[in-house]
């Protein structure tokens, strides 16, 4: 596996107009302890990245639309030849925002939809009207021919609506639907008892497999659920099939489960590089080291790329090369990012050689 950055989420602000129950950065409207970095730092960071690699850059937050210069940052990246994307909760999207998205060359926008009805989504987002705001953004994106994908995060609070959310998304014109299995970081630590229990984790992923296998229009992908890549291979063998998964051209390619510190990373608003959006441990800071130095030499990233160093079931598993277990979930729930995936029920040892 070649370890080069393919996809970088960039927290350009920690400010947000919502207060979602699962927010990885515990964002609030006033992020006084984590102020926005200046535009000059944004251009410096983009210059460093583009001198080293050509990843997808996702401008995220918080809510990135709260930054007045978000489109200037996007334009700078576009002018450098980078594929710039935007992750928003959708509530601030207007016709004027759509015009700026198109003018800045933003290739894809991601939105969150955590319920098939307003009551569920608004409860998840701690904001009445959040569902209506997201649906309005989707209407505007469709009217303006702006490609978008939808992320849905699940706990026991909304898991019963998974099939209904899928049906809703399918009819909204989205390019893809990403089903997130919550990693308890940030405010997510406060809903630990709401995490999808291990005993039904595979049941949900098998439902996803059966739907995705028949889905010809909407690209689907479970996220923060790396053992899905084991399930895909197991099911294909059982069925004697060769189920080929499609990829979004602005994704990492989907060849492996956990990609934290391997093909993806997050740059937070304080300029720390984290393995992924849900892994609150810094590999280094861009005020002190270059992006290239951190990506290539960070001891944290080196450990994450050494699959032989993974512990217990993950270390023994023949699917470690295609799954890897969620390193962020292991870290959040055990304090050890090399520990076995906490919510995987598979007992390794059934294959003679590792899957690739």
C-alpha positions in Angstrom: 0.0 0.0 0.0 1.4 3.4 -1.0 0.9 5.9 1.8 0.3 9.2 0.1 -2.4 11.8 1.0 -5.4 11.4 -1.2 -8.0 13.3 0.9 -7.6 16.0 3.5 -10.4 17.4 5.7 -9.6 20.9 6.8 -11.3 22.5 9.8 -11.1 26.1 8.7 -13.2 27.2 11.7 -14.5 25.7 14.8 -17.4 28.0 14.9 -20.8 26.6 14.2 -24.4 27.7 14.2 -25.6 24.3 15.4 -24.8 22.2 18.4 -25.1 18.6 17.2 -25.1 15.8 19.7 -22.2 13.9 18.1 -20.0 16.9 17.0 -16.4 15.7 17.0 -15.0 19.2 17.8 -17.7 20.3 20.2 -18.2 23.3 18.0 -20.2 26.4 19.3 -20.9 29.8 17.7 -18.1 31.4 19.6 -14.9 29.3 19.5 -12.8 31.7 21.6 -10.1 29.2 22.5 -9.7 28.0 18.9 -9.8 31.2 16.7 -9.8 31.1 13.0 -6.3 31.3 11.3 -5.7 34.2 8.9 -6.0 33.9 5.1 -2.2 34.2 4.8 -1.9 30.9 6.8 -4.5 29.2 4.6 -2.5 30.1 1.4 0.8 29.0 3.1 -0.7 25.6 4.0 -2.2 25.1 0.5 1.2 25.9 -1.0 2.9 23.3 1.2 0.3 20.7 0.3 0.4 21.3 -3.4 4.2 21.2 -3.5 4.0 17.7 -2.1 0.8 16.0 -3.3 -2.5 16.5 -5.1 -5.2 15.4 -2.6 -8.9 16.3 -2.5 -9.3 19.2 0.0 -12.6 19.4 1.9 -13.2 22.7 3.6 -14.9 21.8 6.8 -15.6 23.0 10.4 -17.5 23.8 12.5 -19.5 25.4 9.8 -17.1 26.7 7.1 -19.7 29.1 5.7 -19.2 31.2 8.8 -15.8 32.2 7.5 -16.1 35.3 5.3 -13.1 34.2 3.2 -14.1 30.5 2.7 -14.6 31.1 -1.0 -11.3 32.9 -1.3 -9.6 29.9 0.3 -11.5 27.6 -2.1 -10.5 29.8 -5.1 -6.9 29.7 -4.1 -6.9 25.9 -3.9 -8.7 25.7 -7.3 -6.2 28.0 -8.9 -3.4 25.7 -7.6 -5.0 22.7 -9.3 -6.5 21.1 -6.2 -9.9 19.5 -6.2 -11.7 21.7 -3.6 -14.9 20.5 -1.8 -17.1 21.9 0.9 -18.7 20.2 4.0 -21.7 22.2 5.4 -24.7 21.6 7.5 -26.7 23.3 4.8 -28.7 25.8 7.0 -26.8 28.8 5.7 -27.0 28.0 2.0 -28.7 30.7 -0.2 -28.8 31.5 -3.9 -25.9 33.9 -3.4 -23.9 31.1 -1.6 -24.6 28.8 -4.5 -23.2 31.3 -7.0 -20.0 31.6 -4.9 -19.7 27.9 -4.7 -19.7 27.6 -8.5 -17.5 30.6 -9.0 -14.8 29.3 -6.7 -14.6 26.0 -8.5 -15.8 23.8 -5.7 -16.4 20.3 -7.1 -18.6 18.7 -4.5 -20.5 19.7 -1.4 -21.4 17.4 1.4 -24.5 17.8 3.6 -25.7 16.0 6.7 -29.1 14.3 7.0 -29.6 12.4 10.2 -33.3 11.7 10.0 -36.0 10.8 7.5 -38.2 13.5 9.1 -37.6 16.9 10.7 -38.2 15.7 14.3 -35.4 13.2 14.2 -32.9 15.4 12.3 -33.6 18.5 14.4 -33.2 16.4 17.6 -29.8 15.2 16.4 -28.7 18.7 15.5 -30.2 20.4 18.6 -31.8 23.0 16.4 -35.5 23.3 15.3 -35.5 24.1 11.5 -32.2 22.3 10.8 -34.0 19.7 8.6 -35.8 22.4 6.7 -32.5 24.2 6.2 -30.8 21.1 4.8 -33.7 20.4 2.4 -33.7 24.0 1.2 -29.9 23.7 0.5 -30.6 20.5 -1.5 -33.3 22.2 -3.5 -30.9 25.1 -4.3 -28.0 22.7 -5.2 -30.3 20.9 -7.6 -31.5 24.2 -9.2 -27.9 25.4 -9.6 -26.5 22.0 -10.8 -24.1 21.8 -7.8 -23.0 18.2 -7.2 -23.6 17.1 -3.6 -23.4 14.0 -1.4 -25.2 13.3 1.9 -23.7 12.0 5.1 -25.9 10.4 7.7 -24.7 9.6 11.2 -26.3 6.8 13.3 -26.8 5.9 16.9 -29.6 3.9 18.5 -31.5 7.3 18.5 -32.1 7.1 14.8 -31.0 3.7 13.6 -34.6 2.6 12.9 -34.8 5.2 10.2 -31.8 3.9 8.2 -34.0 2.4 5.4 -36.2 5.5 5.3 -33.2 7.8 5.1 -31.8 5.8 2.3 -35.1 6.0 0.4 -35.3 9.8 1.0 -31.7 10.4 -0.1 -32.2 8.3 -3.2 -34.9 10.7 -4.4 -33.0 13.9 -3.6 -30.5 13.9 -6.5 -27.4 13.2 -4.4 -24.2 11.8 -6.0 -23.6 9.6 -3.0 -24.8 8.6 0.5 -22.3 7.9 3.2 -23.6 6.1 6.3 -21.5 7.1 9.3 -21.2 4.9 12.4 -20.5 7.2 15.2 -17.1 7.5 16.8 -17.5 8.9 20.3 -15.2 11.9 20.2 -16.0 15.5 21.2 -19.6 15.8 22.2 -20.0 12.2 21.0 -18.5 11.2 24.4 -21.7 12.3 26.0 -23.8 9.9 24.1 -21.6 6.8 24.6 -24.7 4.8 25.7 -26.3 5.5 22.3 -23.6 3.9 20.2 -24.8 1.1 17.9 -24.2 -2.0 20.0 -21.8 -4.6 18.7 -24.5 -7.3 18.3 -26.4 -5.4 15.6 -23.4 -3.7 14.0 -22.9 -6.4 11.4 -26.6 -6.6 10.9 -26.7 -3.0 9.7 -23.6 -3.5 7.5 -25.1 -6.6 5.9 -28.3 -4.6 5.2 -26.0 -2.0 3.5 -24.3 -4.7 1.5 -27.6 -6.2 0.2 -28.9 -2.7 -0.8 -25.6 -1.5 -2.3 -25.3 -4.7 -4.4 -28.6 -3.9 -6.1 -28.2 -0.1 -6.2 -27.4 1.2 -9.7 -27.8 4.9 -9.3 -26.8 6.1 -5.8 -23.2 5.5 -4.8 -23.2 4.2 -1.2 -20.4 3.8 1.4 -20.3 3.1 5.1 -17.8 5.3 6.9 -16.1 4.7 10.2 -17.1 1.1 9.8 -14.0 -0.6 8.3 -15.2 -4.1 9.0 -17.7 -3.6 6.1 -14.7 -4.4 3.8 -14.5 -7.8 5.5 -18.2 -8.4 5.1 -18.1 -7.5 1.4 -15.4 -10.1 0.8 -17.1 -12.7 3.0 -20.5 -12.3 1.3 -19.0 -12.3 -2.2 -17.3 -15.6 -1.4 -20.4 -17.1 0.1 -22.4 -16.1 -3.0 -19.7 -17.0 -5.5 -19.9 -13.5 -6.9 -17.4 -10.8 -7.6 -19.3 -7.7 -6.3 -17.4 -4.7 -7.6 -17.9 -1.5 -5.6 -18.1 1.8 -7.5 -16.2 4.9 -6.4 -16.9 8.6 -6.3 -14.1 10.3 -8.2 -13.6 12.7 -5.3 -13.2 9.8 -2.8 -10.1 7.9 -1.8 -11.0 4.9 -3.9 -12.5 2.7 -1.2 -9.9 0.0 -1.3 -9.6 -0.4 2.5 -11.5 0.3 5.6 -9.7 2.5 8.1 -7.5 5.0 6.1 -6.5 7.2 9.1 -3.0 8.6 8.7 -2.6 6.3 5.6 -4.4 8.0 2.8 -6.4 10.7 4.7 -5.9 13.2 7.5 -7.5 16.2 9.1 -5.9 19.6 9.6 -7.6 21.3 12.6 -8.1 25.0 13.1 -5.0 25.1 15.3 -3.0 23.7 12.4 -2.5 20.2 14.0 -2.5 17.3 11.6 -4.7 14.5 13.0 -5.0 11.0 11.4 -8.7 11.6 10.7 -11.6 13.8 11.7 -12.5 11.6 14.7 -9.0 10.9 16.0 -8.0 13.7 18.4 -4.3 13.1 18.6 -1.8 15.3 16.8 0.9 13.9 14.5 2.5 17.4 14.4 1.7 21.1 13.9 2.1 23.0 10.7 3.4 26.0 12.6 6.5 24.0 13.5 6.9 21.4 10.7 6.0 21.1 7.0 3.1 19.0 5.8 5.6 16.7 4.1 7.7 16.2 7.3 4.6 15.4 9.4 3.1 13.0 6.8 6.3 11.1 6.2 8.0 11.1 9.6 5.4 11.3 12.3 5.7 8.4 14.7 1.9 8.3 15.0 1.4 7.9 11.3 4.2 5.3 11.1 2.5 3.2 13.8 -0.9 3.4 12.0 0.8 2.2 8.8 2.4 -0.8 10.5 -0.5 -3.3 10.5 1.7 -5.9 12.2 1.7 -3.7 15.2 -2.0 -3.9 15.7 -3.1 -5.8 18.8 -5.3 -8.6 19.8 -8.0 -9.7 17.2 -7.0 -7.0 14.8 -3.4 -8.0 14.9 -4.3 -11.7 14.3 -7.0 -11.0 11.7 -6.6 -12.2 8.1 -8.6 -9.1 7.0 -6.3 -6.6 8.7 -5.1 -5.4 5.3 -8.5 -4.6 4.0 -10.2 -3.6 7.2 -7.7 -2.5 9.9 -10.4 -1.7 12.5 -11.4 1.8 13.3 -8.3 3.3 14.9 -10.2 6.3 16.1 -12.8 4.2 17.8 -10.1 2.0 19.4 -8.5 5.2 20.7 -11.7 6.7 22.0 -12.9 3.6 23.8 -9.7 2.1 25.1 -7.1 4.8 25.0 -4.9 2.7 22.7 -5.2 3.4 19.0 -3.5 0.1 18.2 -6.1 -2.0 20.1 -8.6 -4.2 18.4 -11.8 -2.6 16.9 -14.2 -2.4 19.9 -17.3 -3.1 17.8 -16.1 -6.0 15.6 -17.6 -9.4 16.4 -15.5 -11.3 14.0 -13.2 -14.0 15.4 -10.1 -14.2 13.1 -8.3 -17.2 11.8 -10.5 -18.7 9.2 -8.2 -18.0 6.2 -4.7 -19.3 5.7 -3.4 -16.1 4.1 -4.3 -12.4 4.6 -6.8 -10.8 2.3 -5.5 -8.0 0.1 
